[in-house]
Amino acid sequence: MNFPKRQNFQAAAADKPLIIVGSKNPVKIACTESAFTEVFKQNFLVNGINASSLVSDQPKGDQETFKGAKNRALNSKSIFPEADYWVGIEGGISEDDLGMCAFAWIYVENKNGLSGKAKTGTFYIPEGVAKLVRGGMELGHADDQFFTKENSKQSGGSVGLLTQGVLDRERYYHQAIILALIPFLNEKLYLS
């Protein structure tokens, strides 16, 4: 892959740690930057790249969704090994006796090989959206069709639509990213 701005990243990152997010989704990039800045109380250079999740477009269950997040981070690392951190965020769905719920997994790895992971809270989606997902549609596309929206996953997402903007996708992921950073705040506890 050709990265015409690679020198720009390296020059800008000379005084700031570089984080590569395994997605170009502006929501995922923004929540990564805000969570890292809050946790470490410093500025970071954060950029997203298209990194494959190597899972289905709509992951189902914890195992597949976590694998997608980890793959996005590790594929980002293989594409852009000069970074200090790599972040994968993958949204998934699962079903139980109560209905279909949505959630996301976060996977973070640093240049020393330390990793952290966390899962967002879960919430149940309306049956009308669930039917579209069961029919083979990705949740974001199902939301767009059901709620007559366009590209909602790059703004508030399902959580934003269903909470009527009280909790948007960026804030929803933000807390889980902070939780995924626990090992980096407590390295001695997690390196053993």
C-alpha positions as protocol buffer text, in pm:
chain_id: "A"
residue {
  index: 1
  type: MET
  ca { x: 0 y: 0 z: 0 }
}
residue {
  index: 2
  type: ASN
  ca { x: 116 y: 349 z: -78 }
}
residue {
  index: 3
  type: PHE
  ca { x: 97 y: 613 z: 196 }
}
residue {
  index: 4
  type: PRO
  ca { x: 166 y: 953 z: 42 }
}
residue {
  index: 5
  type: LYS
  ca { x: 130 y: 1128 z: 378 }
}
residue {
  index: 6
  type: ARG
  ca { x: 362 y: 893 z: 573 }
}
residue {
  index: 7
  type: GLN
  ca { x: 632 y: 1162 z: 609 }
}
residue {
  index: 8
  type: ASN
  ca { x: 368 y: 1405 z: 734 }
}
residue {
  index: 9
  type: PHE
  ca { x: 268 y: 1155 z: 1005 }
}
residue {
  index: 10
  type: GLN
  ca { x: 628 y: 1104 z: 1111 }
}
residue {
  index: 11
  type: ALA
  ca { x: 708 y: 1475 z: 1119 }
}
residue {
  index: 12
  type: ALA
  ca { x: 391 y: 1560 z: 1312 }
}
residue {
  index: 13
  type: ALA
  ca { x: 439 y: 1264 z: 1544 }
}
residue {
  index: 14
  type: ALA
  ca { x: 791 y: 1373 z: 1638 }
}
residue {
  index: 15
  type: ASP
  ca { x: 651 y: 1547 z: 1945 }
}
residue {
  index: 16
  type: LYS
  ca { x: 329 y: 1346 z: 1990 }
}
residue {
  index: 17
  type: PRO
  ca { x: 268 y: 972 z: 2017 }
}
residue {
  index: 18
  type: LEU
  ca { x: 104 y: 833 z: 1703 }
}
residue {
  index: 19
  type: ILE
  ca { x: -214 y: 626 z: 1721 }
}
residue {
  index: 20
  type: ILE
  ca { x: -347 y: 440 z: 1419 }
}
residue {
  index: 21
  type: VAL
  ca { x: -715 y: 344 z: 1425 }
}
residue {
  index: 22
  type: GLY
  ca { x: -814 y: 52 z: 1202 }
}
residue {
  index: 23
  type: SER
  ca { x: -1096 y: 249 z: 1043 }
}
residue {
  index: 24
  type: LYS
  ca { x: -1145 y: 577 z: 861 }
}
residue {
  index: 25
  type: ASN
  ca { x: -1479 y: 629 z: 1038 }
}
residue {
  index: 26
  type: PRO
  ca { x: -1455 y: 980 z: 1189 }
}
residue {
  index: 27
  type: VAL
  ca { x: -1650 y: 871 z: 1499 }
}
residue {
  index: 28
  type: LYS
  ca { x: -1396 y: 598 z: 1579 }
}
residue {
  index: 29
  type: ILE
  ca { x: -1104 y: 835 z: 1525 }
}
residue {
  index: 30
  type: ALA
  ca { x: -1256 y: 1111 z: 1739 }
}
residue {
  index: 31
  type: CYS
  ca { x: -1346 y: 885 z: 2033 }
}
residue {
  index: 32
  type: THR
  ca { x: -999 y: 730 z: 2028 }
}
residue {
  index: 33
  type: GLU
  ca { x: -836 y: 1071 z: 2043 }
}
residue {
  index: 34
  type: SER
  ca { x: -1060 y: 1197 z: 2322 }
}
residue {
  index: 35
  type: ALA
  ca { x: -1020 y: 882 z: 2535 }
}
residue {
  index: 36
  type: PHE
  ca { x: -640 y: 867 z: 2501 }
}
residue {
  index: 37
  type: THR
  ca { x: -611 y: 1240 z: 2574 }
}
residue {
  index: 38
  type: GLU
  ca { x: -829 y: 1207 z: 2883 }
}
residue {
  index: 39
  type: VAL
  ca { x: -643 y: 903 z: 3016 }
}
residue {
  index: 40
  type: PHE
  ca { x: -286 y: 1011 z: 2950 }
}
residue {
  index: 41
  type: LYS
  ca { x: -339 y: 1389 z: 2981 }
}
residue {
  index: 42
  type: GLN
  ca { x: -140 y: 1466 z: 2669 }
}
residue {
  index: 43
  type: ASN
  ca { x: -201 y: 1520 z: 2300 }
}
residue {
  index: 44
  type: PHE
  ca { x: -176 y: 1247 z: 2039 }
}
residue {
  index: 45
  type: LEU
  ca { x: -166 y: 1236 z: 1663 }
}
residue {
  index: 46
  type: VAL
  ca { x: -452 y: 1007 z: 1565 }
}
residue {
  index: 47
  type: ASN
  ca { x: -528 y: 886 z: 1216 }
}
residue {
  index: 48
  type: GLY
  ca { x: -744 y: 615 z: 1068 }
}
residue {
  index: 49
  type: ILE
  ca { x: -664 y: 371 z: 793 }
}
residue {
  index: 50
  type: ASN
  ca { x: -870 y: 107 z: 621 }
}
residue {
  index: 51
  type: ALA
  ca { x: -772 y: -214 z: 800 }
}
residue {
  index: 52
  type: SER
  ca { x: -955 y: -538 z: 742 }
}
residue {
  index: 53
  type: SER
  ca { x: -1145 y: -697 z: 1027 }
}
residue {
  index: 54
  type: LEU
  ca { x: -1135 y: -1039 z: 854 }
}
residue {
  index: 55
  type: VAL
  ca { x: -1482 y: -1111 z: 995 }
}
residue {
  index: 56
  type: SER
  ca { x: -1828 y: -1074 z: 843 }
}
residue {
  index: 57
  type: ASP
  ca { x: -1963 y: -726 z: 770 }
}
residue {
  index: 58
  type: GLN
  ca { x: -2203 y: -772 z: 1061 }
}
residue {
  index: 59
  type: PRO
  ca { x: -2022 y: -970 z: 1330 }
}
residue {
  index: 60
  type: LYS
  ca { x: -2240 y: -1185 z: 1553 }
}
residue {
  index: 61
  type: GLY
  ca { x: -2153 y: -1268 z: 1911 }
}
residue {
  index: 62
  type: ASP
  ca { x: -1865 y: -1173 z: 2136 }
}
residue {
  index: 63
  type: GLN
  ca { x: -1606 y: -1403 z: 1980 }
}
residue {
  index: 64
  type: GLU
  ca { x: -1645 y: -1283 z: 1620 }
}
residue {
  index: 65
  type: THR
  ca { x: -1680 y: -918 z: 1721 }
}
residue {
  index: 66
  type: PHE
  ca { x: -1372 y: -925 z: 1945 }
}
residue {
  index: 67
  type: LYS
  ca { x: -1178 y: -1099 z: 1668 }
}
residue {
  index: 68
  type: GLY
  ca { x: -1277 y: -819 z: 1429 }
}
residue {
  index: 69
  type: ALA
  ca { x: -1152 y: -551 z: 1670 }
}
residue {
  index: 70
  type: LYS
  ca { x: -824 y: -731 z: 1731 }
}
residue {
  index: 71
  type: ASN
  ca { x: -773 y: -796 z: 1359 }
}
residue {
  index: 72
  type: ARG
  ca { x: -829 y: -429 z: 1278 }
}
residue {
  index: 73
  type: ALA
  ca { x: -563 y: -327 z: 1532 }
}
residue {
  index: 74
  type: LEU
  ca { x: -311 y: -592 z: 1423 }
}
residue {
  index: 75
  type: ASN
  ca { x: -368 y: -525 z: 1053 }
}
residue {
  index: 76
  type: SER
  ca { x: -316 y: -155 z: 1123 }
}
residue {
  index: 77
  type: LYS
  ca { x: 10 y: -247 z: 1292 }
}
residue {
  index: 78
  type: SER
  ca { x: 126 y: -447 z: 990 }
}
residue {
  index: 79
  type: ILE
  ca { x: 33 y: -162 z: 753 }
}
residue {
  index: 80
  type: PHE
  ca { x: 176 y: 117 z: 969 }
}
residue {
  index: 81
  type: PRO
  ca { x: 436 y: -31 z: 1211 }
}
residue {
  index: 82
  type: GLU
  ca { x: 583 y: 312 z: 1298 }
}
residue {
  index: 83
  type: ALA
  ca { x: 293 y: 400 z: 1530 }
}
residue {
  index: 84
  type: ASP
  ca { x: 298 y: 393 z: 1910 }
}
residue {
  index: 85
  type: TYR
  ca { x: -53 y: 245 z: 1946 }
}
residue {
  index: 86
  type: TRP
  ca { x: -299 y: 60 z: 1724 }
}
residue {
  index: 87
  type: VAL
  ca { x: -672 y: 57 z: 1795 }
}
residue {
  index: 88
  type: GLY
  ca { x: -945 y: -169 z: 1662 }
}
residue {
  index: 89
  type: ILE
  ca { x: -1313 y: -99 z: 1724 }
}
residue {
  index: 90
  type: GLU
  ca { x: -1573 y: -347 z: 1602 }
}
residue {
  index: 91
  type: GLY
  ca { x: -1949 y: -330 z: 1648 }
}
residue {
  index: 92
  type: GLY
  ca { x: -2146 y: -651 z: 1680 }
}
residue {
  index: 93
  type: ILE
  ca { x: -2486 y: -794 z: 1758 }
}
residue {
  index: 94
  type: SER
  ca { x: -2612 y: -1095 z: 1946 }
}
residue {
  index: 95
  type: GLU
  ca { x: -2949 y: -1244 z: 2031 }
}
residue {
  index: 96
  type: ASP
  ca { x: -3091 y: -1391 z: 2345 }
}
residue {
  index: 97
  type: ASP
  ca { x: -3438 y: -1457 z: 2487 }
}
residue {
  index: 98
  type: LEU
  ca { x: -3495 y: -1082 z: 2520 }
}
residue {
  index: 99
  type: GLY
  ca { x: -3417 y: -991 z: 2159 }
}
residue {
  index: 100
  type: MET
  ca { x: -3126 y: -861 z: 1952 }
}
residue {
  index: 101
  type: CYS
  ca { x: -2870 y: -641 z: 2121 }
}
residue {
  index: 102
  type: ALA
  ca { x: -2583 y: -431 z: 1994 }
}
residue {
  index: 103
  type: PHE
  ca { x: -2238 y: -370 z: 2143 }
}
residue {
  index: 104
  type: ALA
  ca { x: -1877 y: -313 z: 2040 }
}
residue {
  index: 105
  type: TRP
  ca { x: -1537 y: -453 z: 2132 }
}
residue {
  index: 106
  type: ILE
  ca { x: -1223 y: -241 z: 2160 }
}
residue {
  index: 107
  type: TYR
  ca { x: -869 y: -379 z: 2123 }
}
residue {
  index: 108
  type: VAL
  ca { x: -558 y: -163 z: 2179 }
}
residue {
  index: 109
  type: GLU
  ca { x: -194 y: -263 z: 2139 }
}
residue {
  index: 110
  type: ASN
  ca { x: 119 y: -56 z: 2191 }
}
residue {
  index: 111
  type: LYS
  ca { x: 463 y: -76 z: 2031 }
}
residue {
  index: 112
  type: ASN
  ca { x: 590 y: -285 z: 2324 }
}
residue {
  index: 113
  type: GLY
  ca { x: 327 y: -554 z: 2263 }
}
residue {
  index: 114
  type: LEU
  ca { x: 111 y: -472 z: 2565 }
}
residue {
  index: 115
  type: SER
  ca { x: -259 y: -499 z: 2484 }
}
residue {
  index: 116
  type: GLY
  ca { x: -588 y: -399 z: 2638 }
}
residue {
  index: 117
  type: LYS
  ca { x: -945 y: -485 z: 2557 }
}
residue {
  index: 118
  type: ALA
  ca { x: -1294 y: -386 z: 2668 }
}
residue {
  index: 119
  type: LYS
  ca { x: -1654 y: -417 z: 2564 }
}
residue {
  index: 120
  type: THR
  ca { x: -1914 y: -140 z: 2555 }
}
residue {
  index: 121
  type: GLY
  ca { x: -2246 y: -167 z: 2728 }
}
residue {
  index: 122
  type: THR
  ca { x: -2518 y: -350 z: 2538 }
}
residue {
  index: 123
  type: PHE
  ca { x: -2859 y: -224 z: 2432 }
}
residue {
  index: 124
  type: TYR
  ca { x: -3154 y: -389 z: 2263 }
}
residue {
  index: 125
  type: ILE
  ca { x: -3262 y: -278 z: 1919 }
}
residue {
  index: 126
  type: PRO
  ca { x: -3621 y: -257 z: 1792 }
}
residue {
  index: 127
  type: GLU
  ca { x: -3764 y: -568 z: 1630 }
}
residue {
  index: 128
  type: GLY
  ca { x: -3809 y: -381 z: 1300 }
}
residue {
  index: 129
  type: VAL
  ca { x: -3434 y: -317 z: 1280 }
}
residue {
  index: 130
  type: ALA
  ca { x: -3354 y: -668 z: 1406 }
}
residue {
  index: 131
  type: LYS
  ca { x: -3560 y: -820 z: 1121 }
}
residue {
  index: 132
  type: LEU
  ca { x: -3354 y: -628 z: 865 }
}
residue {
  index: 133
  type: VAL
  ca { x: -3031 y: -747 z: 1030 }
}
residue {
  index: 134
  type: ARG
  ca { x: -3156 y: -1107 z: 1036 }
}
residue {
  index: 135
  type: GLY
  ca { x: -3229 y: -1063 z: 665 }
}
residue {
  index: 136
  type: GLY
  ca { x: -2858 y: -1001 z: 603 }
}
residue {
  index: 137
  type: MET
  ca { x: -2827 y: -626 z: 642 }
}
residue {
  index: 138
  type: GLU
  ca { x: -2550 y: -465 z: 847 }
}
residue {
  index: 139
  type: LEU
  ca { x: -2688 y: -280 z: 1152 }
}
residue {
  index: 140
  type: GLY
  ca { x: -2586 y: 63 z: 1022 }
}
residue {
  index: 141
  type: HIS
  ca { x: -2766 y: 6 z: 689 }
}
residue {
  index: 142
  type: ALA
  ca { x: -3068 y: -138 z: 871 }
}
residue {
  index: 143
  type: ASP
  ca { x: -3082 y: 173 z: 1091 }
}
residue {
  index: 144
  type: ASP
  ca { x: -3061 y: 399 z: 786 }
}
residue {
  index: 145
  type: GLN
  ca { x: -3346 y: 216 z: 616 }
}
residue {
  index: 146
  type: PHE
  ca { x: -3566 y: 181 z: 923 }
}
residue {
  index: 147
  type: PHE
  ca { x: -3518 y: 538 z: 1052 }
}
residue {
  index: 148
  type: THR
  ca { x: -3490 y: 696 z: 703 }
}
residue {
  index: 149
  type: LYS
  ca { x: -3139 y: 827 z: 769 }
}
residue {
  index: 150
  type: GLU
  ca { x: -2820 y: 839 z: 566 }
}
residue {
  index: 151
  type: ASN
  ca { x: -2485 y: 703 z: 687 }
}
residue {
  index: 152
  type: SER
  ca { x: -2589 y: 711 z: 1053 }
}
residue {
  index: 153
  type: LYS
  ca { x: -2296 y: 495 z: 1158 }
}
residue {
  index: 154
  type: GLN
  ca { x: -2060 y: 785 z: 1088 }
}
residue {
  index: 155
  type: SER
  ca { x: -2255 y: 1006 z: 1324 }
}
residue {
  index: 156
  type: GLY
  ca { x: -2470 y: 901 z: 1620 }
}
residue {
  index: 157
  type: GLY
  ca { x: -2516 y: 537 z: 1518 }
}
residue {
  index: 158
  type: SER
  ca { x: -2786 y: 308 z: 1657 }
}
residue {
  index: 159
  type: VAL
  ca { x: -2725 y: 427 z: 2010 }
}
residue {
  index: 160
  type: GLY
  ca { x: -2769 y: 790 z: 1904 }
}
residue {
  index: 161
  type: LEU
  ca { x: -3087 y: 718 z: 1712 }
}
residue {
  index: 162
  type: LEU
  ca { x: -3240 y: 514 z: 1993 }
}
residue {
  index: 163
  type: THR
  ca { x: -3144 y: 751 z: 2276 }
}
residue {
  index: 164
  type: GLN
  ca { x: -3258 y: 1046 z: 2061 }
}
residue {
  index: 165
  type: GLY
  ca { x: -2910 y: 1193 z: 2078 }
}
residue {
  index: 166
  type: VAL
  ca { x: -2863 y: 1166 z: 2454 }
}
residue {
  index: 167
  type: LEU
  ca { x: -2577 y: 920 z: 2396 }
}
residue {
  index: 168
  type: ASP
  ca { x: -2406 y: 927 z: 2059 }
}
residue {
  index: 169
  type: ARG
  ca { x: -2171 y: 668 z: 1915 }
}
residue {
  index: 170
  type: GLU
  ca { x: -1858 y: 867 z: 2003 }
}
residue {
  index: 171
  type: ARG
  ca { x: -1946 y: 892 z: 2372 }
}
residue {
  index: 172
  type: TYR
  ca { x: -2063 y: 529 z: 2370 }
}
residue {
  index: 173
  type: TYR
  ca { x: -1721 y: 404 z: 2251 }
}
residue {
  index: 174
  type: HIS
  ca { x: -1526 y: 658 z: 2461 }
}
residue {
  index: 175
  type: GLN
  ca { x: -1580 y: 482 z: 2794 }
}
residue {
  index: 176
  type: ALA
  ca { x: -1490 y: 139 z: 2653 }
}
residue {
  index: 177
  type: ILE
  ca { x: -1165 y: 277 z: 2509 }
}
residue {
  index: 178
  type: ILE
  ca { x: -1077 y: 415 z: 2852 }
}
residue {
  index: 179
  type: LEU
  ca { x: -1143 y: 70 z: 3000 }
}
residue {
  index: 180
  type: ALA
  ca { x: -925 y: -90 z: 2733 }
}
residue {
  index: 181
  type: LEU
  ca { x: -642 y: 142 z: 2842 }
}
residue {
  index: 182
  type: ILE
  ca { x: -636 y: 5 z: 3199 }
}
residue {
  index: 183
  type: PRO
  ca { x: -335 y: -222 z: 3130 }
}
residue {
  index: 184
  type: PHE
  ca { x: -137 y: 77 z: 3003 }
}
residue {
  index: 185
  type: LEU
  ca { x: -206 y: 266 z: 3325 }
}
residue {
  index: 186
  type: ASN
  ca { x: -110 y: -37 z: 3534 }
}
residue {
  index: 187
  type: GLU
  ca { x: 167 y: -200 z: 3331 }
}
residue {
  index: 188
  type: LYS
  ca { x: 326 y: -381 z: 3626 }
}
residue {
  index: 189
  type: LEU
  ca { x: -1 y: -559 z: 3698 }
}
residue {
  index: 190
  type: TYR
  ca { x: -53 y: -668 z: 3338 }
}
residue {
  index: 191
  type: LEU
  ca { x: 302 y: -756 z: 3227 }
}
residue {
  index: 192
  type: SER
  ca { x: 343 y: -1047 z: 3466 }
}
